[in-house]
Amino acid sequence: MTMFDTTTPAAPVVPTRGRLRPLGLDEVRITGGFWGDRQTVNGSATLTHIESRLESEGWLPNFDLAAAGTLPAGRRGREFADSEIYKYLEALAWEIGRTDAAADSDLEQRFRRVVDRVAAAQEPDGYLNTMFGRDGQGERWSALQWGHELYCLGHLFQAAVARVRTRPDADDGLVAVARLAAELVCQEFGVDGRDAICGHAEVEVGLAELGRALGEQRYIDQAALFVERHGRGSLGEIEWGQEYFQDDVPVRDAQALRGHAVRANYLASGATDVAIERSDVELLDALRGQWDRTVERRTYVTGGQGSHHQDEAFGDDWELPPDRAYSETCAGIGSIMFSWRLLLATGDVRHADLIERTLFNVVATSPADDGRAFFYANTLHQRTPGTPADPDATSARASSSLRAPWFEVSCCPPNVARTFASLAAYVATADDDGVQLHQYAPSTVRTTLPDGRVVAFEVSTTYPVEGDVRIMIAEDAQFTLTLRVPSWASGATVRVHSGGEVTESPAPAGGVEITRAFRAGDVVELSLPIMARATSPHPMVDAVRGSVVIERGPEVLALESIDLGSDVGDAVVAGDPIERDGRVVLPVRHRSTDEVNEVALVPYHDWAQRGPSTMRVWIPTV
């Protein structure tokens, strides 16, 4: 692995070593297109919506009650409600960095007002939680199985990381709050402290990244302690087994991700951070093996993870029923966190492929077009038309059949918000020789390599509508430009335009490297053959045997009853998908009438945007 000796980028994950170095929001800007539109809606609508609900639900006012010394009277929300304020702060911090918001901007002032309320609730020794620790409440650290105290602090630490990396000179106090809390965690749970873990992994990844951001090895060591303590059964038995908490076997002995899907991905992300910072090859290899098996056998075609509703958990190998898919939005975000860390560590483009699939078909599916309603879970087969959610109501998490404005457990909206706000940090990386482009969006990239060479270019594309990606070089430089070629893109080509000459070559799946002395104005064109294709399931997946899913580029497509004219259970595939007038249509036979006609499909991320419908992704062929 290469040691990185560069200015810390404004990015959520900045390891000190690895195969690839992340580029931050100060080096990559998304300027439009599919993801640019979503970032705009996120910044203009979603963040305001989240803050409004945090106020009206009482979760943010809980901190005011704590500061006033009146808790537990009046406290509202679940035991983990504090964490949503921290995710919201993280999202605001990345949005401020993404937009270069001024010190007197509305975004900056909103951020500081919330930080003031959080800081006022912190105890002198660093303890910060509105659910525990006061007269009439449970004692500190007395309910580690379900209390989420450390989980909440993990999200606080990630918010502080976002702030220190986007506004390192800010004097708002959030970093000081996080540092004081982290010191308390190390004191309470260090080698000579409580030999325990939190029931919901998150403090591991938060501590590791805070340690990187602040140069505090002690925090990374504490993250490692928590990782190694998993697997001893210390949290006790519950009806879903100790695997629910990833407390059944040690992390380095596990064969696949298991149990609660969000917890599993967060723990794997923190364990990867620890493995990298400690050069623990054994642990890293174990995590890579877990990723391989999980992606092959426990991940939906959308990239979604978690097939159990009762415990929000992974099923066994090949247990992937589409109509019972839980596929929690937060699990998809956790999967991206894990995959991104492995990509940085190894350079294996399969991780970038899964990130793309999950972004387009899980994360982009959650929010409504207006950014004010969300899917908590992401089914692949809706058997009955949903019921529109009351815009003023609070839904019970996955029971909402259409996107809902808020949930009693509302982890997904702020998780989506922080992901969209920081999305540019997942577009490209660098190494000693050049820059690697992993995700395709209209964007600008400008970074300095370790030897001082400046690499700068602009990306133009309508991806995923079309597969042409145009990279225009902005400054003269000798470097290697690496372009990811998705596994589905058979027949891709790359052309280089320089000085009036054009060279063309195949671009095999995996990626293509172009090493040359680029001149300002040179153009590299990657052509990815985006066309509709029918994909058959793995034969071991019983639930979808005899069905196909239609995909186009990185997008999974769905059949909705609105387009079919009847329930989707009436449809059987009667031919190959066809592209016509900018849409994909599928010849379908109606079981009820034996009539065959062509029906338009929609990108899965757009399903239910037009109102209640039945829907399916896997369509029977017989």
PANUVO-259612 format. One line per field, with one value per residue (C-alpha): residue number from 1; chain; residue in three letters; x, y, z. Coordinates in steps of 0.25 Angstrom, whole numbers, plus 5000, padded with zeros to 4 digits. Layout:
# PANUVO-259612
resi: NUM_...
chain: A_...
resn: Ala_...
c1: X_...
c2: Y_...
c3: Z_...
//
This chain:
# PANUVO-259612
resi: 1_2_3_4_5_6_7_8_9_10_11_12_13_14_15_16_17_18_19_20_21_22_23_24_25_26_27_28_29_30_31_32_33_34_35_36_37_38_39_40_41_42_43_44_45_46_47_48_49_50_51_52_53_54_55_56_57_58_59_60_61_62_63_64_65_66_67_68_69_70_71_72_73_74_75_76_77_78_79_80_81_82_83_84_85_86_87_88_89_90_91_92_93_94_95_96_97_98_99_100_101_102_103_104_105_106_107_108_109_110_111_112_113_114_115_116_117_118_119_120_121_122_123_124_125_126_127_128_129_130_131_132_133_134_135_136_137_138_139_140_141_142_143_144_145_146_147_148_149_150_151_152_153_154_155_156_157_158_159_160_161_162_163_164_165_166_167_168_169_170_171_172_173_174_175_176_177_178_179_180_181_182_183_184_185_186_187_188_189_190_191_192_193_194_195_196_197_198_199_200_201_202_203_204_205_206_207_208_209_210_211_212_213_214_215_216_217_218_219_220_221_222_223_224_225_226_227_228_229_230_231_232_233_234_235_236_237_238_239_240_241_242_243_244_245_246_247_248_249_250_251_252_253_254_255_256_257_258_259_260_261_262_263_264_265_266_267_268_269_270_271_272_273_274_275_276_277_278_279_280_281_282_283_284_285_286_287_288_289_290_291_292_293_294_295_296_297_298_299_300_301_302_303_304_305_306_307_308_309_310_311_312_313_314_315_316_317_318_319_320_321_322_323_324_325_326_327_328_329_330_331_332_333_334_335_336_337_338_339_340_341_342_343_344_345_346_347_348_349_350_351_352_353_354_355_356_357_358_359_360_361_362_363_364_365_366_367_368_369_370_371_372_373_374_375_376_377_378_379_380_381_382_383_384_385_386_387_388_389_390_391_392_393_394_395_396_397_398_399_400_401_402_403_404_405_406_407_408_409_410_411_412_413_414_415_416_417_418_419_420_421_422_423_424_425_426_427_428_429_430_431_432_433_434_435_436_437_438_439_440_441_442_443_444_445_446_447_448_449_450_451_452_453_454_455_456_457_458_459_460_461_462_463_464_465_466_467_468_469_470_471_472_473_474_475_476_477_478_479_480_481_482_483_484_485_486_487_488_489_490_491_492_493_494_495_496_497_498_499_500_501_502_503_504_505_506_507_508_509_510_511_512_513_514_515_516_517_518_519_520_521_522_523_524_525_526_527_528_529_530_531_532_533_534_535_536_537_538_539_540_541_542_543_544_545_546_547_548_549_550_551_552_553_554_555_556_557_558_559_560_561_562_563_564_565_566_567_568_569_570_571_572_573_574_575_576_577_578_579_580_581_582_583_584_585_586_587_588_589_590_591_592_593_594_595_596_597_598_599_600_601_602_603_604_605_606_607_608_609_610_611_612_613_614_615_616_617_618_619_620_621_622
chain: A_A_A_A_A_A_A_A_A_A_A_A_A_A_A_A_A_A_A_A_A_A_A_A_A_A_A_A_A_A_A_A_A_A_A_A_A_A_A_A_A_A_A_A_A_A_A_A_A_A_A_A_A_A_A_A_A_A_A_A_A_A_A_A_A_A_A_A_A_A_A_A_A_A_A_A_A_A_A_A_A_A_A_A_A_A_A_A_A_A_A_A_A_A_A_A_A_A_A_A_A_A_A_A_A_A_A_A_A_A_A_A_A_A_A_A_A_A_A_A_A_A_A_A_A_A_A_A_A_A_A_A_A_A_A_A_A_A_A_A_A_A_A_A_A_A_A_A_A_A_A_A_A_A_A_A_A_A_A_A_A_A_A_A_A_A_A_A_A_A_A_A_A_A_A_A_A_A_A_A_A_A_A_A_A_A_A_A_A_A_A_A_A_A_A_A_A_A_A_A_A_A_A_A_A_A_A_A_A_A_A_A_A_A_A_A_A_A_A_A_A_A_A_A_A_A_A_A_A_A_A_A_A_A_A_A_A_A_A_A_A_A_A_A_A_A_A_A_A_A_A_A_A_A_A_A_A_A_A_A_A_A_A_A_A_A_A_A_A_A_A_A_A_A_A_A_A_A_A_A_A_A_A_A_A_A_A_A_A_A_A_A_A_A_A_A_A_A_A_A_A_A_A_A_A_A_A_A_A_A_A_A_A_A_A_A_A_A_A_A_A_A_A_A_A_A_A_A_A_A_A_A_A_A_A_A_A_A_A_A_A_A_A_A_A_A_A_A_A_A_A_A_A_A_A_A_A_A_A_A_A_A_A_A_A_A_A_A_A_A_A_A_A_A_A_A_A_A_A_A_A_A_A_A_A_A_A_A_A_A_A_A_A_A_A_A_A_A_A_A_A_A_A_A_A_A_A_A_A_A_A_A_A_A_A_A_A_A_A_A_A_A_A_A_A_A_A_A_A_A_A_A_A_A_A_A_A_A_A_A_A_A_A_A_A_A_A_A_A_A_A_A_A_A_A_A_A_A_A_A_A_A_A_A_A_A_A_A_A_A_A_A_A_A_A_A_A_A_A_A_A_A_A_A_A_A_A_A_A_A_A_A_A_A_A_A_A_A_A_A_A_A_A_A_A_A_A_A_A_A_A_A_A_A_A_A_A_A_A_A_A_A_A_A_A_A_A_A_A_A_A_A_A_A_A_A_A_A_A_A_A_A_A_A_A_A_A_A_A_A_A_A_A_A_A_A_A_A_A_A_A_A_A_A_A_A_A_A_A_A_A_A_A_A_A_A_A_A_A_A_A_A_A_A_A_A_A_A_A_A_A_A_A_A_A_A_A_A_A_A_A_A_A_A_A_A_A_A_A_A_A_A_A_A_A_A_A_A_A_A_A_A
resn: Met_Thr_Met_Phe_Asp_Thr_Thr_Thr_Pro_Ala_Ala_Pro_Val_Val_Pro_Thr_Arg_Gly_Arg_Leu_Arg_Pro_Leu_Gly_Leu_Asp_Glu_Val_Arg_Ile_Thr_Gly_Gly_Phe_Trp_Gly_Asp_Arg_Gln_Thr_Val_Asn_Gly_Ser_Ala_Thr_Leu_Thr_His_Ile_Glu_Ser_Arg_Leu_Glu_Ser_Glu_Gly_Trp_Leu_Pro_Asn_Phe_Asp_Leu_Ala_Ala_Ala_Gly_Thr_Leu_Pro_Ala_Gly_Arg_Arg_Gly_Arg_Glu_Phe_Ala_Asp_Ser_Glu_Ile_Tyr_Lys_Tyr_Leu_Glu_Ala_Leu_Ala_Trp_Glu_Ile_Gly_Arg_Thr_Asp_Ala_Ala_Ala_Asp_Ser_Asp_Leu_Glu_Gln_Arg_Phe_Arg_Arg_Val_Val_Asp_Arg_Val_Ala_Ala_Ala_Gln_Glu_Pro_Asp_Gly_Tyr_Leu_Asn_Thr_Met_Phe_Gly_Arg_Asp_Gly_Gln_Gly_Glu_Arg_Trp_Ser_Ala_Leu_Gln_Trp_Gly_His_Glu_Leu_Tyr_Cys_Leu_Gly_His_Leu_Phe_Gln_Ala_Ala_Val_Ala_Arg_Val_Arg_Thr_Arg_Pro_Asp_Ala_Asp_Asp_Gly_Leu_Val_Ala_Val_Ala_Arg_Leu_Ala_Ala_Glu_Leu_Val_Cys_Gln_Glu_Phe_Gly_Val_Asp_Gly_Arg_Asp_Ala_Ile_Cys_Gly_His_Ala_Glu_Val_Glu_Val_Gly_Leu_Ala_Glu_Leu_Gly_Arg_Ala_Leu_Gly_Glu_Gln_Arg_Tyr_Ile_Asp_Gln_Ala_Ala_Leu_Phe_Val_Glu_Arg_His_Gly_Arg_Gly_Ser_Leu_Gly_Glu_Ile_Glu_Trp_Gly_Gln_Glu_Tyr_Phe_Gln_Asp_Asp_Val_Pro_Val_Arg_Asp_Ala_Gln_Ala_Leu_Arg_Gly_His_Ala_Val_Arg_Ala_Asn_Tyr_Leu_Ala_Ser_Gly_Ala_Thr_Asp_Val_Ala_Ile_Glu_Arg_Ser_Asp_Val_Glu_Leu_Leu_Asp_Ala_Leu_Arg_Gly_Gln_Trp_Asp_Arg_Thr_Val_Glu_Arg_Arg_Thr_Tyr_Val_Thr_Gly_Gly_Gln_Gly_Ser_His_His_Gln_Asp_Glu_Ala_Phe_Gly_Asp_Asp_Trp_Glu_Leu_Pro_Pro_Asp_Arg_Ala_Tyr_Ser_Glu_Thr_Cys_Ala_Gly_Ile_Gly_Ser_Ile_Met_Phe_Ser_Trp_Arg_Leu_Leu_Leu_Ala_Thr_Gly_Asp_Val_Arg_His_Ala_Asp_Leu_Ile_Glu_Arg_Thr_Leu_Phe_Asn_Val_Val_Ala_Thr_Ser_Pro_Ala_Asp_Asp_Gly_Arg_Ala_Phe_Phe_Tyr_Ala_Asn_Thr_Leu_His_Gln_Arg_Thr_Pro_Gly_Thr_Pro_Ala_Asp_Pro_Asp_Ala_Thr_Ser_Ala_Arg_Ala_Ser_Ser_Ser_Leu_Arg_Ala_Pro_Trp_Phe_Glu_Val_Ser_Cys_Cys_Pro_Pro_Asn_Val_Ala_Arg_Thr_Phe_Ala_Ser_Leu_Ala_Ala_Tyr_Val_Ala_Thr_Ala_Asp_Asp_Asp_Gly_Val_Gln_Leu_His_Gln_Tyr_Ala_Pro_Ser_Thr_Val_Arg_Thr_Thr_Leu_Pro_Asp_Gly_Arg_Val_Val_Ala_Phe_Glu_Val_Ser_Thr_Thr_Tyr_Pro_Val_Glu_Gly_Asp_Val_Arg_Ile_Met_Ile_Ala_Glu_Asp_Ala_Gln_Phe_Thr_Leu_Thr_Leu_Arg_Val_Pro_Ser_Trp_Ala_Ser_Gly_Ala_Thr_Val_Arg_Val_His_Ser_Gly_Gly_Glu_Val_Thr_Glu_Ser_Pro_Ala_Pro_Ala_Gly_Gly_Val_Glu_Ile_Thr_Arg_Ala_Phe_Arg_Ala_Gly_Asp_Val_Val_Glu_Leu_Ser_Leu_Pro_Ile_Met_Ala_Arg_Ala_Thr_Ser_Pro_His_Pro_Met_Val_Asp_Ala_Val_Arg_Gly_Ser_Val_Val_Ile_Glu_Arg_Gly_Pro_Glu_Val_Leu_Ala_Leu_Glu_Ser_Ile_Asp_Leu_Gly_Ser_Asp_Val_Gly_Asp_Ala_Val_Val_Ala_Gly_Asp_Pro_Ile_Glu_Arg_Asp_Gly_Arg_Val_Val_Leu_Pro_Val_Arg_His_Arg_Ser_Thr_Asp_Glu_Val_Asn_Glu_Val_Ala_Leu_Val_Pro_Tyr_His_Asp_Trp_Ala_Gln_Arg_Gly_Pro_Ser_Thr_Met_Arg_Val_Trp_Ile_Pro_Thr_Val
c1: 5000_5004_5006_4998_5006_4996_4987_4975_4963_4949_4944_4937_4948_4963_4972_4986_4990_4984_4984_4976_4975_4961_4958_4950_4939_4950_4956_4943_4930_4918_4912_4899_4892_4885_4893_4895_4879_4878_4889_4881_4868_4875_4881_4869_4858_4862_4871_4860_4850_4859_4861_4846_4843_4854_4848_4833_4836_4843_4856_4865_4857_4862_4875_4869_4862_4875_4882_4871_4872_4857_4859_4853_4840_4836_4846_4841_4846_4853_4866_4874_4867_4880_4887_4878_4882_4897_4894_4887_4899_4908_4899_4899_4915_4916_4906_4914_4927_4920_4914_4926_4915_4919_4921_4908_4900_4887_4894_4905_4896_4886_4898_4904_4890_4888_4903_4900_4888_4896_4908_4899_4894_4908_4912_4925_4932_4928_4916_4905_4892_4877_4872_4881_4889_4879_4870_4858_4866_4874_4889_4900_4904_4894_4887_4897_4889_4878_4882_4890_4898_4911_4904_4899_4913_4918_4910_4914_4928_4925_4918_4931_4939_4931_4933_4948_4950_4941_4943_4956_4957_4943_4941_4926_4930_4926_4940_4942_4929_4933_4947_4942_4932_4943_4952_4941_4939_4953_4954_4941_4943_4958_4967_4965_4951_4938_4940_4927_4922_4909_4898_4898_4911_4915_4924_4935_4935_4933_4945_4954_4951_4951_4965_4970_4964_4970_4982_4978_4983_4976_4963_4967_4972_4959_4951_4960_4957_4942_4944_4952_4941_4930_4927_4928_4913_4914_4901_4893_4883_4871_4860_4868_4881_4894_4897_4887_4898_4910_4913_4913_4927_4939_4940_4952_4946_4932_4930_4919_4911_4900_4890_4884_4889_4892_4899_4907_4911_4915_4923_4930_4933_4940_4947_4953_4957_4964_4971_4976_4982_4988_4993_4985_4986_4978_4967_4966_4966_4955_4946_4949_4944_4932_4929_4931_4921_4911_4910_4909_4899_4892_4890_4878_4880_4877_4889_4879_4883_4874_4863_4857_4846_4845_4860_4864_4874_4882_4876_4884_4891_4882_4870_4866_4850_4846_4833_4839_4851_4854_4866_4866_4872_4881_4887_4890_4897_4905_4908_4914_4922_4928_4931_4937_4947_4951_4952_4962_4970_4971_4967_4957_4947_4936_4934_4932_4922_4914_4914_4908_4898_4894_4894_4885_4875_4875_4879_4873_4860_4857_4854_4842_4845_4842_4852_4841_4837_4845_4845_4850_4850_4851_4843_4845_4830_4818_4806_4796_4795_4801_4793_4798_4804_4799_4809_4807_4808_4819_4819_4824_4837_4835_4819_4818_4814_4818_4829_4826_4830_4836_4836_4836_4850_4855_4869_4868_4865_4877_4885_4881_4884_4898_4901_4896_4903_4917_4914_4926_4936_4932_4934_4949_4962_4977_4990_5005_5003_4989_4974_4964_4949_4939_4926_4921_4914_4916_4927_4941_4953_4966_4976_4991_4999_5010_5021_5014_5008_4994_4983_4971_4959_4944_4934_4922_4912_4897_4900_4892_4882_4894_4907_4916_4926_4935_4947_4953_4967_4969_4984_4996_5001_5007_4999_4990_4975_4968_4953_4944_4937_4925_4924_4911_4918_4922_4928_4932_4942_4951_4956_4967_4966_4979_4985_4976_4978_4969_4972_4962_4963_4954_4951_4950_4941_4948_4955_4964_4977_4982_4996_5001_5006_4992_4991_4980_4969_4971_4958_4956_4943_4938_4926_4919_4908_4896_4884_4873_4876_4869_4877_4874_4875_4885_4879_4881_4871_4858_4849_4851_4854_4847_4848_4856_4860_4861_4873_4879_4893_4894_4879_4869_4855_4842_4828_4817_4802_4800_4807_4802_4787_4785_4792_4806_4803_4796_4809_4818_4830_4827_4839_4852_4852_4852_4856_4846_4845_4854_4847_4849_4837_4835_4826_4816_4806_4794_4790_4776_4773_4785_4787_4801_4805_4817_4818_4827_4836_4841_4855_4853_4857_4845_4834_4823_4826_4813_4804_4799_4802_4806_4821_4831_4845_4846_4836_4832_4835_4825
c2: 5000_5014_5024_5037_5050_5061_5071_5065_5065_5069_5055_5046_5035_5039_5027_5029_5018_5010_5007_5019_5033_5039_5053_5062_5073_5083_5075_5069_5077_5070_5081_5075_5063_5052_5054_5069_5070_5061_5070_5082_5077_5071_5085_5093_5084_5072_5079_5089_5078_5070_5081_5085_5071_5070_5082_5078_5064_5069_5062_5075_5082_5070_5076_5089_5081_5075_5088_5094_5082_5078_5064_5054_5062_5065_5057_5051_5041_5028_5025_5028_5041_5049_5042_5049_5062_5058_5053_5065_5073_5065_5067_5082_5082_5075_5084_5096_5090_5086_5100_5108_5115_5128_5130_5139_5129_5123_5109_5114_5121_5109_5100_5108_5110_5095_5093_5103_5095_5082_5088_5093_5079_5073_5070_5075_5062_5060_5051_5055_5048_5052_5038_5034_5039_5048_5046_5039_5033_5020_5021_5024_5012_5003_4998_4996_4985_4995_5008_5013_5023_5020_5019_5033_5038_5031_5040_5052_5048_5047_5061_5067_5060_5067_5080_5079_5075_5086_5098_5094_5108_5109_5113_5108_5098_5084_5079_5082_5075_5063_5062_5063_5052_5043_5045_5041_5028_5025_5026_5018_5007_5007_4995_4998_5002_4995_4982_4984_4989_4996_4988_4996_4998_5012_5017_5009_5016_5030_5028_5023_5035_5045_5039_5041_5055_5060_5052_5044_5030_5028_5028_5019_5009_5010_5007_4995_4990_4991_4983_4972_4971_4967_4952_4949_4949_4960_4966_4954_4946_4951_4945_4947_4942_4949_4950_4962_4970_4963_4958_4943_4941_4950_4960_4953_4939_4943_4937_4947_4959_4955_4960_4974_4979_4993_4989_4979_4989_5000_4990_4985_4999_5002_4989_4993_5006_4999_4989_5000_5008_4996_4989_4977_4969_4957_4966_4973_4959_4954_4966_4965_4950_4955_4965_4955_4945_4955_4962_4948_4942_4952_4964_4968_4972_4986_4986_4985_4977_4971_4961_4960_4970_4965_4968_4977_4966_4958_4945_4932_4930_4931_4936_4948_4948_4960_4963_4962_4970_4979_4986_4997_5010_5012_4998_5002_5014_5005_4996_5008_5012_4998_4996_5010_5007_4994_5001_5011_5000_4990_4997_4986_4992_4982_4991_5003_4995_4991_5006_5010_4999_5003_5018_5017_5006_5008_5022_5029_5021_5026_5041_5046_5056_5068_5062_5063_5048_5035_5020_5014_5000_4997_4985_4978_4974_4982_4973_4983_4998_5007_5017_5032_5036_5048_5059_5064_5050_5041_5027_5014_5011_5000_5000_5012_5006_5019_5029_5036_5050_5044_5032_5029_5023_5033_5029_5029_5043_5049_5038_5041_5055_5053_5044_5053_5065_5058_5050_5057_5050_5037_5041_5040_5036_5038_5030_5034_5033_5039_5040_5029_5032_5023_5029_5037_5050_5064_5069_5076_5070_5077_5071_5071_5058_5055_5060_5073_5070_5077_5068_5076_5072_5074_5062_5064_5053_5050_5037_5028_5033_5031_5024_5034_5041_5052_5057_5070_5072_5086_5087_5081_5069_5055_5045_5032_5034_5022_5020_5009_5001_4994_4979_4980_4989_4979_4985_4998_5007_5019_5030_5040_5053_5061_5070_5067_5052_5041_5028_5017_5005_4995_4997_4984_4982_4986_4998_5005_5013_5024_5028_5040_5054_5061_5075_5085_5083_5068_5060_5046_5039_5027_5020_5010_5002_5006_4997_4989_4975_4963_4957_4944_4941_4932_4918_4916_4928_4920_4932_4937_4925_4926_4941_4952_4966_4977_4986_4997_5002_5003_5004_4993_4995_4992_4989_4997_4994_5009_5005_4991_4994_4983_4977_4973_4959_4958_4959_4949_4953_4951_4956_4964_4978_4989_5003_5013_5028_5029_5018_5003_4995_4980_4971_4965_4954_4956_4944_4948_4950_4944_4957_4962_4976_4985_4992_5003_5000_5011_5012_5005_5018_5025_5015_5021_5035_5035_5030_5017_5004_4990_4988_4977_4976_4961_4958_4943_4937_4926
c3: 5000_4997_5009_5005_5008_5002_5007_5014_5004_5008_5007_5017_5016_5016_5020_5022_5012_5001_4987_4983_4989_4990_4984_4992_4989_4988_4976_4969_4966_4960_4951_4946_4940_4948_4961_4960_4959_4972_4979_4976_4981_4993_4996_4993_4999_5006_5017_5020_5021_5030_5040_5040_5044_5054_5061_5060_5065_5077_5074_5073_5085_5093_5094_5099_5110_5114_5114_5123_5132_5131_5125_5124_5124_5110_5103_5090_5080_5081_5088_5076_5072_5075_5064_5053_5058_5056_5042_5038_5043_5035_5023_5025_5026_5013_5006_5012_5006_4993_4990_4997_5005_5011_5026_5026_5018_5022_5022_5031_5041_5041_5044_5055_5062_5063_5068_5079_5084_5083_5091_5102_5105_5107_5121_5126_5125_5110_5112_5102_5101_5103_5107_5118_5130_5138_5149_5144_5133_5131_5136_5126_5118_5125_5113_5102_5095_5091_5096_5084_5093_5086_5072_5074_5077_5065_5056_5064_5061_5046_5046_5053_5042_5031_5038_5040_5026_5019_5029_5037_5042_5047_5062_5063_5074_5068_5067_5081_5085_5078_5083_5098_5095_5089_5100_5110_5101_5101_5116_5119_5109_5107_5111_5126_5124_5121_5113_5104_5091_5086_5080_5067_5061_5057_5067_5061_5048_5054_5064_5053_5044_5055_5059_5044_5043_5056_5056_5069_5068_5082_5075_5064_5075_5082_5069_5068_5082_5079_5066_5073_5084_5074_5074_5088_5091_5101_5097_5101_5094_5086_5078_5065_5070_5074_5059_5059_5066_5059_5072_5069_5063_5063_5051_5045_5046_5039_5025_5020_5025_5034_5044_5043_5030_5034_5046_5038_5028_5038_5046_5033_5029_5043_5042_5029_5034_5046_5036_5027_5039_5046_5033_5037_5025_5031_5035_5022_5014_5023_5020_5005_5006_5013_5003_4992_4997_5002_4988_4981_4990_4999_4990_4981_4967_4971_4980_4992_5004_5015_5012_5026_5031_5045_5048_5036_5033_5023_5020_5017_5004_4992_5001_4992_4991_4983_4990_5003_5000_5012_5005_5015_5009_5020_5017_5003_5008_5018_5006_4999_5011_5012_4997_4996_5007_5000_4986_4993_4999_4987_4974_4971_4961_4965_4978_4969_4960_4973_4977_4964_4964_4979_4976_4964_4969_4984_4989_4977_4979_4993_4991_4984_4972_4982_4992_5003_5004_5005_5004_5017_5010_4996_4991_4977_4976_4981_4981_4985_4981_4992_5000_4999_5012_5019_5017_5032_5038_5043_5038_5044_5037_5026_5027_5018_5004_4997_5000_5013_5019_5032_5040_5055_5052_5042_5040_5024_5021_5027_5023_5008_5010_5015_5004_4993_4999_4999_4986_4978_4988_4982_4967_4965_4972_4970_4971_4968_4953_4950_4953_4953_4949_4956_4954_4942_4943_4938_4947_4948_4954_4958_4967_4969_4969_4979_4970_4968_4954_4953_4946_4942_4933_4930_4929_4920_4919_4919_4926_4929_4918_4908_4910_4903_4913_4908_4916_4912_4918_4924_4926_4920_4928_4927_4934_4934_4932_4937_4933_4939_4929_4936_4936_4927_4916_4906_4894_4900_4892_4896_4886_4888_4881_4881_4871_4860_4861_4866_4872_4876_4884_4891_4906_4912_4925_4937_4932_4922_4925_4916_4919_4910_4911_4910_4904_4908_4899_4897_4898_4902_4899_4905_4899_4907_4900_4908_4903_4909_4913_4920_4932_4937_4952_4958_4958_4973_4976_4977_4978_4964_4956_4943_4943_4936_4940_4930_4931_4923_4927_4942_4944_4947_4941_4947_4941_4947_4947_4942_4929_4928_4930_4940_4952_4949_4953_4940_4932_4925_4917_4902_4895_4896_4901_4891_4891_4885_4886_4898_4906_4908_4904_4907_4899_4910_4909_4919_4926_4927_4912_4905_4898_4895_4894_4897_4911_4915_4927_4936_4943_4957_4964_4958_4962_4970_4966_4958_4969_4975_4966_4967_4962_4960_4955_4953_4942_4939_4926_4927
//
